[in-house]
Amino acid sequence: MDAVKDSLLLAVMAVEGLKGRTRIQLEARFRLDRIERSCVIDANTVVGDSIARIFTRFLAKEFGEQAFKVKRADSSIETSSSDEDHEISTTCSHRQADAS
């Protein structure tokens, strides 16, 4: 999962370069769950959609298209900075064992 986390953070940094740090802080909502081996990204904003697209491309390049799946989710992301629920539109579950 460390490689998945690194890919997610790299995707966030890439979008930060395009959209700016303030928009990342305001609009980016994501959660990486090591136990469930999943990553949930709120793709309801331009920032979130961009993170999801870049992240999934990184995963495809590193692990292959068959190593993960992307699906819409009906749940919400819990964040520590806000009590508001955020609708999730993209879930990425990494299904390949780490190569470490």
Residue frames relative to the residue before (quaternion, step in Angstrom):
aa qw qx qy qz dx dy dz
M 1.0000 0.0000 0.0000 0.0000 0.00 0.00 0.00
D 0.5254 0.6357 -0.4268 0.3711 3.61 1.15 -0.34
A 0.6510 0.5079 -0.3196 0.4649 3.58 1.00 -0.78
V 0.6253 0.5210 -0.3316 0.4770 3.59 1.09 -0.70
K 0.6405 0.5159 -0.3164 0.4727 3.58 0.96 -0.87
D 0.6507 0.5134 -0.3146 0.4627 3.58 0.92 -0.87
S 0.6505 0.5121 -0.3128 0.4655 3.59 0.99 -0.81
L 0.6385 0.5207 -0.3200 0.4677 3.57 1.02 -0.81
L 0.6866 0.4761 -0.2900 0.4668 3.59 0.84 -0.94
L 0.6242 0.5259 -0.3337 0.4716 3.59 1.07 -0.68
A 0.6337 0.5170 -0.3232 0.4760 3.60 1.05 -0.77
V 0.6343 0.5169 -0.3256 0.4738 3.59 1.00 -0.82
M 0.6590 0.5050 -0.3104 0.4630 3.59 0.94 -0.87
A 0.6333 0.5335 -0.3321 0.4517 3.58 1.00 -0.78
V 0.6757 0.4707 -0.2886 0.4885 3.58 0.94 -0.88
E 0.5961 0.5545 -0.3587 0.4567 3.58 1.07 -0.68
G 0.6361 0.5332 -0.3201 0.4566 3.58 1.04 -0.75
L 0.7067 0.4487 -0.2514 0.4857 3.56 1.09 -0.72
K 0.8134 0.3044 -0.1125 0.4828 3.58 0.85 -1.01
G 0.5296 -0.6390 0.4087 0.3796 3.59 1.20 -0.41
R 0.6252 -0.5821 0.3891 0.3447 3.53 -1.20 0.67
T 0.6344 0.5483 -0.3440 0.4225 3.59 0.94 -0.82
R 0.6746 0.4821 -0.3074 0.4669 3.60 0.89 -0.85
I 0.5948 0.5392 -0.3662 0.4706 3.60 1.10 -0.62
Q 0.6802 0.4976 -0.2909 0.4529 3.57 0.86 -0.97
L 0.7207 0.4517 -0.2474 0.4640 3.59 1.00 -0.79
E 0.8304 0.3028 -0.0969 0.4575 3.56 0.89 -0.95
A 0.6365 0.5504 -0.3494 0.4122 3.62 1.09 -0.48
R 0.0729 0.7661 -0.6327 0.0870 3.56 -0.80 1.08
F 0.2310 0.7527 -0.5848 0.1952 3.55 -0.68 1.12
R 0.1053 -0.7745 0.6216 0.0512 3.54 -1.29 0.46
L 0.1692 -0.7553 0.6279 0.0821 3.54 -0.96 0.96
D 0.0959 -0.8069 0.5827 0.0122 3.59 -0.68 1.11
R 0.3091 -0.7861 0.5110 0.1595 3.57 -0.33 1.27
I 0.6408 0.5362 -0.3315 0.4381 3.60 0.99 -0.76
E 0.7499 0.3538 -0.2016 0.5214 3.59 0.87 -0.94
R 0.3124 -0.7753 0.4830 0.2608 3.57 1.35 -0.16
S 0.5390 0.6005 -0.4065 0.4286 3.52 0.84 1.05
C 0.1845 -0.7361 0.6387 0.1271 3.50 -1.34 0.35
V 0.1139 -0.7843 0.6085 0.0402 3.56 -0.84 1.01
I 0.0582 -0.7940 0.6049 -0.0180 3.54 -0.82 1.07
D 0.3387 -0.7059 0.5834 0.2161 3.57 -0.89 0.96
A 0.0723 -0.8329 0.5486 -0.0109 3.55 -0.35 1.26
N 0.3944 0.7390 -0.4606 0.2935 3.59 1.16 0.55
T 0.6833 0.3837 -0.2842 0.5523 3.59 1.27 -0.02
V 0.6560 -0.4827 0.3864 0.4329 3.56 -1.26 0.25
V 0.6433 0.5238 -0.3153 0.4608 3.57 0.98 -0.87
G 0.6913 0.4810 -0.2825 0.4592 3.59 0.80 -0.98
D 0.6342 0.5229 -0.3209 0.4705 3.56 1.01 -0.81
S 0.6550 0.5083 -0.3059 0.4679 3.57 0.97 -0.83
I 0.6320 0.5177 -0.3293 0.4735 3.59 0.97 -0.82
A 0.6649 0.5111 -0.3059 0.4507 3.60 0.86 -0.93
R 0.6748 0.4992 -0.3000 0.4533 3.59 0.90 -0.89
I 0.6840 0.4704 -0.2870 0.4781 3.58 0.88 -0.94
F 0.6415 0.5399 -0.3167 0.4435 3.58 0.94 -0.90
T 0.6943 0.4627 -0.2947 0.4658 3.59 0.80 -0.92
R 0.6106 0.5294 -0.3594 0.4666 3.60 1.09 -0.56
F 0.6320 0.5204 -0.3272 0.4719 3.58 1.01 -0.81
L 0.6567 0.5065 -0.3150 0.4615 3.60 0.93 -0.86
A 0.6482 0.5205 -0.3196 0.4547 3.57 0.95 -0.86
K 0.6682 0.5001 -0.2976 0.4635 3.57 0.96 -0.84
E 0.7344 0.4420 -0.2377 0.4569 3.59 0.91 -0.93
F 0.8241 0.2417 -0.0912 0.5040 3.60 0.88 -0.95
G 0.5215 -0.6166 0.4249 0.4090 3.60 1.19 -0.41
E 0.6413 -0.5730 0.3704 0.3509 3.55 -1.16 0.68
Q 0.6965 0.4928 -0.2743 0.4436 3.60 1.05 -0.71
A 0.5842 0.6351 -0.3527 0.3620 3.62 1.24 -0.27
F 0.7912 0.1545 -0.0801 0.5862 3.59 1.22 -0.29
K 0.2249 -0.7540 0.5937 0.1685 3.54 -1.29 0.20
V 0.2474 -0.7318 0.6191 0.1414 3.54 -1.24 0.59
K 0.1204 0.7933 -0.5884 0.0999 3.55 -0.86 0.94
R 0.5263 -0.5875 0.5053 0.3501 3.52 -1.31 0.40
A 0.1539 -0.7833 0.5970 0.0800 3.55 -1.07 0.74
D 0.3654 -0.7432 0.5234 0.2003 3.55 -1.13 0.66
S 0.5609 0.6114 -0.3864 0.4027 3.58 1.27 -0.01
S 0.4127 -0.6917 0.5253 0.2743 3.55 -1.29 -0.12
I 0.4661 -0.6507 0.5220 0.2946 3.54 -1.24 0.46
E 0.2544 -0.7297 0.6118 0.1687 3.54 -0.95 0.88
T 0.0625 -0.7972 0.6004 0.0136 3.56 -0.78 1.01
S 0.5165 -0.6594 0.4521 0.3065 3.53 -1.11 0.63
S 0.6750 0.5272 -0.2984 0.4212 3.60 1.14 -0.47
S 0.8035 0.1627 -0.0685 0.5685 3.59 1.20 -0.31
D 0.4123 -0.6985 0.5260 0.2557 3.55 -1.17 0.60
E 0.5061 0.6633 -0.4183 0.3590 3.58 1.26 -0.19
D 0.3816 -0.6817 0.5681 0.2586 3.54 -1.13 0.65
H 0.1811 -0.7660 0.6102 0.0897 3.53 -1.07 0.81
E 0.4125 -0.7111 0.5109 0.2514 3.56 -0.73 1.05
I 0.2872 -0.7565 0.5684 0.1487 3.54 -0.97 0.89
S 0.1067 -0.8053 0.5771 0.0840 3.54 -0.93 0.79
T 0.7837 0.2119 -0.1551 0.5630 3.60 1.18 -0.12
T 0.0276 -0.7685 0.6391 0.0128 3.56 -0.98 0.89
C 0.1118 -0.7830 0.6098 0.0493 3.57 -0.88 0.93
S 0.0640 -0.8022 0.5935 0.0123 3.57 -0.61 1.11
H 0.2689 -0.7637 0.5698 0.1403 3.55 -0.66 1.11
R 0.1437 -0.8417 0.5186 0.0433 3.60 -0.54 1.13
Q 0.6057 0.5656 -0.3628 0.4261 3.62 1.19 -0.10
A 0.4988 -0.6424 0.4854 0.3208 3.59 -1.02 0.75
D 0.5608 -0.5973 0.4535 0.3509 3.57 -1.13 0.67
A 0.4133 -0.7246 0.5031 0.2257 3.53 -1.07 0.75
S 0.4764 0.6920 -0.4353 0.3236 3.61 1.17 0.34
